[in-house]
Amino acid sequence: TRALSYAVITCAKADQWKEALNLIDLYGIDLKYRRAAANLESRQRGLVSITAINSVIRACSRDLRPDVAVQILNDMQTKYNISPNETTYRLAIIACNHAEHRERRQRRNTSDASNPLEFQWWECSLSLLRRMREDEIRPSVQAYSSAVSSLEAAGQWQRAIGVLQSMREDGEIPNLYCLNAAIAACEKGGAWVEALELYESIRSQRKSTIRTNFITVNSLLIALEKAGQVELAESIYQEAMRDKIISPWVRRYDNDGTLRRMMDLHKFSAPMAKIAVRGYLESLLTRKKKVIRGDTIFIVGKGKGSEGKPVLLPTILELLREEIGVDARVDKNNVGRIRVSGASVHEFIESKRWKE
C-alpha cells in the first residue's frame, strides 16, 4: 500500500496524472468495487492513501482538467474506499476556479457569448463547497477564496457576497484575496454600491491586519467608472495616493540618457490611468505660475499585458488630445511612452486660468 502511494505521488508530481490513475486502477481499487458487477460481497480497506489521491487531483488542476479532478473526488468513496477530506475538496474547487477563469478568457478573446444553459465551473465550485458543509467538513479560507474567485470570473456578485456571509457564519475571517475577488465580482456585475460597501468595510477595520491594496482600489475604480461615478472615483484615487497604495511617479532614463521624472501607468487599468492623468494636469492649475520645463512623459507600455489590442496607449492619447486638449504624441524611440511638450502643458494651464 505504501509503495503504491509513493509511486502515485511520484507520477503526480511529474504531472503524469494519467499514469498515476492507471496505477491506482490496476493495484488500488477496493475489492468491493471490483466484485460489485458480479454481486459478490467483500470488504477491504483502501489500498492507496488519501495523500496520493490528493496529489493526483492537484496534478489534474495544474493540467487544467477539472473534470477529471471532480470525477476522482466523486469516485473515492465507492471505488477506492477512501473518504475525501478538506484538502481533497479544496484542490477540486481550485481546479474549478482555474477552469472558470480560463474559459472566460477564451470567450473574451473569441467574442463568444456564454450560453446560460451551459455547465459553468463556478456552479461546480459552489456545489463542492455545499457538499463539504453537508459532510461536516469545515472549508478552509483558501477553499472559500477559490470559490469566490470563480464567482468573480463569472460576475456572480450576489453569490460571491453570499459566500462571504457563509464564511463569517462559520467563524472564518475573509482574507484580502477573498474580499478583492468579491469586489471584482461586483465590478463585473455592475454592482458599484456593493463594491464600495466592501471597500469601506475593509477600511473601517482599524484593528485588522487586512488593508486595501492596489488590486482593491483598481477594481473599485473600474466599477465606479462604469457607473459614471467620476467624482467618487477621483476621491477614492486621491485617498489611495495619500495612503501610499498608489504611487505613479518614477524616475527613468529618457532618450538622451537624462534621468527624468515620469508617470508610470502601465500597470494601471484604463479608468485608473485616466484619473491619474486628469488629476496631475488639474493639480498644475493650483500651483504658482511657473514655466513648465521639458516634456511630461507618461509610461503606458506596449500592450503586451493586454488581452487582444493595446488598451492604455489609445485611451490615454484620446484623453490628452480630445478631452484635455494638449499636444500628445507617441515617443518615436519608445512606443510605450507618450510625450506632452512643456509648451503644450503651459498653454493648457493658461487657457484654464483665463477661463476661470
CORTA-V182258 format. One record per pair of residues at least 12 apart in sequence whose C-alpha atoms are under 7 Angstrom apart, sorted by the first residue. I is the first residue (numbers start at 1). GAP is how many residues later the second one is. D is the distance in whole Angstrom. If there is no record, write none. Layout:
i: (I I)
gap: (GAP GAP)
d: (D D)
This chain:
i: (1 1 4 5 5 5 8 8 8 9 9 12 12 12 13 15 17 17 17 20 28 28 28 29 29 29 30 30 30 30 30 30 30 31 31 32 33 33 45 46 46 46 50 54 57 57 57 58 61 64 64 66 66 66 66 69 70 86 86 89 90 93 93 93 93 93 94 96 96 96 96 97 97 97 97 97 97 97 99 100 100 100 100 101 101 104 109 122 122 125 126 141 141 145 145 148 148 148 148 148 149 151 152 152 152 152 153 155 155 155 155 156 156 157 157 157 157 160 161 176 180 180 183 183 183 183 184 187 187 187 187 190 192 192 192 195 196 213 214 214 218 218 221 221 221 222 225 234 248 248 248 249 249 249 249 250 250 250 262 262 262 263 263 263 264 264 264 265 265 265 266 266 266 270 270 274 285 291 292 292 293 294 294 295 295 295 295 296 296 296 296 297 297 297 297 298 298 298 299 299 299 300 300 300 300 301 301 302 302 326 326 326 327 327 328)
gap: (46 47 44 43 44 47 12 15 44 43 46 43 44 47 46 44 39 42 43 36 19 20 52 18 50 51 14 15 16 17 49 50 51 12 13 12 45 46 36 34 35 36 32 34 12 34 35 33 34 31 35 26 29 30 33 23 22 51 53 39 53 32 35 50 53 54 52 25 26 28 29 24 25 28 49 50 52 53 22 21 22 50 53 49 52 49 199 28 29 22 21 31 33 32 33 12 15 30 33 34 32 34 29 30 32 33 32 30 31 33 34 29 33 25 28 29 32 22 21 34 35 36 12 15 36 37 35 32 33 35 36 33 31 32 35 25 24 32 31 32 51 54 12 50 51 49 46 41 15 16 17 12 13 14 15 12 13 14 34 35 36 34 35 36 34 35 36 33 34 35 33 34 35 42 45 42 64 55 50 54 49 47 48 44 45 46 47 43 44 45 46 40 41 42 43 39 40 41 37 38 39 12 13 36 37 35 36 33 34 18 19 22 13 17 12)
d: (5 6 6 5 6 5 5 7 6 5 6 6 5 6 7 5 6 6 6 7 5 6 7 7 6 5 6 7 6 7 6 5 6 7 6 7 7 5 6 6 5 6 7 6 5 7 7 6 4 7 6 7 5 6 7 6 6 6 6 7 5 5 7 7 6 6 6 5 7 7 6 7 7 7 6 7 6 5 7 5 6 6 7 7 6 7 7 5 6 5 6 7 7 7 5 5 7 6 6 6 5 7 6 6 6 4 7 5 7 5 5 6 7 7 5 5 6 6 6 6 7 5 5 7 7 7 5 7 7 7 4 7 5 6 7 6 7 6 6 7 7 7 6 6 6 6 6 6 5 5 7 7 6 5 6 6 6 6 7 5 6 6 5 6 6 5 7 7 6 5 6 4 5 6 7 7 6 7 5 6 6 6 5 6 5 4 5 6 5 6 7 7 6 5 6 6 5 6 6 5 6 6 6 5 6 4 7 7 5 6 7 7 6 6 5)
